[in-house]
Amino acid sequence: MPCSRSKIPDRNLGSLCWLAWLFALALLPWSSLGAGQPPSYESERARFTGEMVEKHGFERDRVRAVLDRATYRQGVIDAMERPYEAQPWHRYRRLFLTPERIEGGASFWRQNEEALSRATEAFGVPPEIIVAILGVETTYGSYLGGYRAIDALTTLGFSYPKRAEFFRGELEELLLLDREGEVEAAEAFGSYAGALGKPQFIPSSYRAFAVDFDGDGKRDLWSSNADVIGSVANYLLSHGWVRGGRIACRAGVPSTLPADLEVAEKKPAQPNTTVGDLRSIGVDCQEVVDGEAAATLVRLDGVEAEYWVVSQNFYVITRYNHSNLYAMAAYQLSRAIRERFTRGV
């Protein structure tokens, strides 16, 4: 999930995090700092404290001490109501397929080639995919977010009814990470959704999928690029990545598609047909792909409609961020990074 740790972003990066930071900054005088917390905040905080004591055996004073340092942020709610994935594909794509991000990805690859090679061998995920996800998430660690995770998660968990249950669960995971000595809950900075570190893992993903890939006995998603690389690869493999599998290919389609064919747009769908079945109705994948391969037809709203035949591995990328726009941006960025990397300095 995109943006973490406090750092003013470089305005030339063109990243979502930079745009989010500008947006949040513009709102600060009127909303993030000026508005009072809603009535639900205090009552939900008290209920959450009791749950942590009963469910996990926390000392009540310890939970209170952490939550007392949290501040309600209206800007977090505002950001949740304006997701970047609501944009059309042709605009969304331009945020990521930039010369700076492509060159930055090739440079990150060169600097971390050994760890990337080990990760590909261990988890089966190509280096360019790992690098591209880091490029989309935090521009290779250049900007790690501008909200304290404790502020974001208490605001959403106590005062955002649409998804309060989910974010209360992530707040629970954050406090467990704190107790386990991996993250300092009251100090860690992240995205407006509470995502942490260079790969922007939400706390539950941090606990479940982060790995100690440099062998120093710690899982550090801020300072250890090896841990970051291994953790992204482990996340993808754990969600069903197929070693050596294809991801997507541009497709031509007939003027009329069968009414019963499920065509995914922004919302991801697990592979629901095969490449061969799509060919049989006139969908022309512009690469040589096994006809038995599981596939989904995706339509994106470019300047003109774009159709893509996508695979299980494409769907796995959407487990990182539940958006076909996100997965396609990461895929296309990965191809551009590989091309730049193979050309050399």
N, C-alpha and C positions, 0 to 999 in steps of 0.2 A: 504494500500500500504506500502511495507516494507521500514524503518529506521528513528530520530529527536534529539534534544538538545545535545550540544557538550559534549562528554565524551569519553575518550580513552577506547576502549573496552577491556575486558578481553580476551586474546588470547585463553584461554581454553574453551570459550563459544561455539566455532564452529558455530557461527551464520553467516547468510548472511551479516549482518551489519559489522561484523569483516572482512569478505572477501572483502566487498566493501571498507572498510576503508583502508585496505592494498593496494588494487588496486589503489585507489585514491592517496594514499601517494606515491606510486611508480611513478605515472604520474605527480605529482606536479611540479618537476623541469623543465619538458619539455612542459607541456600543461596547467595545471590549472592556474598557476601563470605566466608562461613565455610568453604565446601566447596572442596577442592583440585581442580585441573584433572585430568581423566582422563588415563591414560597416552598416549592417541592424540594429545593436543594438541601435545606437543613434537615427536613424529616427523612429524606432518602439517605442522607449521609449517616444519620443515627441508625437507620435500619441496616445499612451496609456494614457499619461497624459491628453490630450485633451478629450479623451473618459470618463475618470473618472470625469472630471469637468462637462461635458455635461450630462452624464448619471446619476451621483449620487450627483451632487452638491458639489463636493470637492473643496476646495480652491486650485488653481493651485500651489501655493508655498508649500502647505502641501504635495501634491503628489511629487513634485520635491524634497523636503527635504528627503522623504523616499527613492525615487529612486536614489538620489545622493549617498546614502550610499551603494547601491548595486554594486557588482563587477561581471563582466563576468567570468565564470568558465568553461574552456574547459573540465575539468574532468567530469562535469555534462553531457555534450553531450556524452562523451566517455562511461560513465556508461549506458546511455540510449541505446546506440548501442550494449551493451553486456548484455542483460537481463538474469538473472539467470534461468528464466523459459525456456530458450532455451536448457538447459541441459536435458539429458535423465533422466527418472524417477528414475532409480536405483542410480544415482549419487545425484540427487536432494533430494531424501528421506534421504540419509545419513547425510545431513546437519542439519536435524531437529530431527530425531529419535535417539537422543543421551542420554546417562545416565544422563548427567548434565542437559539437558533441561527437561527430564522427572521428575527428582528429584526436580528441580527448580519449575516445575508446581505444583507438590504435595505440596511443601512448600508454594507457593503463595496461593494455595487453603486453606490450613490450616490457614494462616494468615488473609485471607479475607473471611472466610466462611460465616459470617453474610451477607455481601454485596452480595455475590454470590447467597445465598439462596433467598434474596429479589429480585434479578434480575431474577432468574428463575421463581419465583412466578409472578412477574409483566409482564415479556416479554415471558416466555415460553421456553427460551433457556437454555439447560443444562449447569451447571457450567463448566464441562470439556471442552465444546466447547469454551466458553468465555476465559478460561485460556489458551487453546491451541493456539488460535489466538494471544493472547498477547505473548505467547512463540515464535511463528513464527515471529511475527513482531519485537519485541524488547527484546526478552529473559526476559520478565517480567519487562521491564524498565531498564535493565542493560546497554543497549546502545541505545540511542535515536537519533543518527545521527550525522554527522560531517559537514553538510553544513548549512549555514544560509538559511532559506527559501526564503528570498528576493533575494539572489544570485541565487539559483536554479531556481526560477520561472521567474526571469527576463531573465536569460540565455536561458531557454527553450521557454519562451513566445516571445522573441524578435529575437532569433537566431536559432531556431530549426523548420524549416518550416513544417516538417512532422506532428508535433502535436502542432504547435504554438497556434492555436486557443484555444485548450483545456487548455494549461498552462497559456495563457493570462487570461482566465476565472478564473483560480485558483489564479492568482496574484490579480485580481479584488476582489475575495473573501477574500484574505489575508488582503488587505487594508480595507475592510469593517469590518473584525474582529478587526483590529487595531482601527478603528474609534468607534466601539462599546465597546472598552475597554477590550476585551477578550484576545487578543494576541498583543504583541509589534512587529510589522512587521519587523523592522530592527534588532531585537535582537533574535527572535525565531530561534532555530536550528532545522533541520529536515533531511529528506532523500535527496538524489540527485533529487527526484521528488517533493520535497516540502511537504512531509507528516509530520504530527506534533504529538507529544506526545507519550505516551505509546502505544496507539492503532494505531498510524500512520494514522490518519485521514487527508486526503487532506483538504484544507481550506473550500471547499464547503460542505464536509461531516461534518466538525466541526460545521459549522453554522446550518446545517439542522438536525443533528442527535445527537450531544452531549447533555447530560442531566446533570442537577445538582442533583446527586443521594445521596449526603450527606447532602443536605438541607442548605448549607451555603450561598446560593445566587449567587454562581459562578459556571461556568462550567470549571473545571480545569483538563485537560488531561495530566498534568505532575505530579502533586503532590497529587492528590486525587484518590486513588485506587477505591473508591466507584464511583466517577464520571466516571472513565475509564471503570469499569465493567458495569455500567448501560448504558453507551454510546455504547459499543460494542453490548450489548443485544438489545438495541433499534434499532441500525443499522440493525441487522439481521432480527428482527421482521418487520421493515419498508420495507424490501426487500422481504418479503413473507415467513418468517420462519413459519413452521407448528408445533404447540405445540404437543409434543409427537410423532412426525414423525420420521421415520428411516432416515438414511443418506446414507449408502452404504453397499453392501455385495459382497464378492468375488464370482465369477461365473465361472462355467465350460461352455464351448461352443462346439458345434459340429465342425467337421473338415471343414465344409463349411457353411458359413452364407449367407442368401438371399442377392442378389446383391442390392436390394432396401432398405436394413436396414441401417439406419443412425447410424454409430458408431463414437462416439466422441473420440478424442485423446487429444491433449493438449488444444484445443479450447473448451470452455464450450458450452453446448447446453441445452436448456430447455427440460424437460421431453417430449419425442416425441412418447412414446408408453406406454404399461403397463407391469407390471411384468407377468401377465397371457399371454399376447401376446408373450413375450420373452420365456416363458416356452414352448409355443406351437411350437417354432422352435428349441427347444432343449437347450436353455440357462438355466442352472441350478443354480439358486441363492442358496447359501449354508446356508440360514436361512429361517425360516418360515415367509413369507411376504404375505400380502393380494394381491391376484391376480389382484385386481382392482387398485392397487396403481400405480400412474404415475411413469414412470421410463425412464432412458436412459442407453444404454450400452456404457461403456467407456473402451477403450483399452489403456493401459500404457506400455511403452517400458522398462520393467524391464530386468533382466538378461535373462529371458524368458518373452514372452508377457503375461501381466496380464489383465484379463477382470473383470470388476466390474459392477454390476447393481446399479445405483445411483438414488437418489430421488430428489424431489423438494428442500429439505433442503441442499443437496449437492450443487445444483445449486445456492442456496442463498449464500453459503460460497464463491462461485466464484464471487459474486458481490463485495466482499471485495477485491479480486485480481482476475482478469479475467483469471484464469488458472486452469485447472483440476489438475495439479501437486500441486498447492498451496492448493486446497481444500482437496485433498487426504492426503497431509502431515499434514494438520491441523486435519483432521479426525483421522488418525492413531495416531498422537501425543495425541489427546484427550483420546483415548482408553487406551493408555499406562499410561497417567497421572491418569485417574480414577482407574486403577488397582493398581498403586503405592499408591494413596491416601487411598484406601480402606484397604490396608494392614497395614496402620498406620505407626508410627514412627519406 
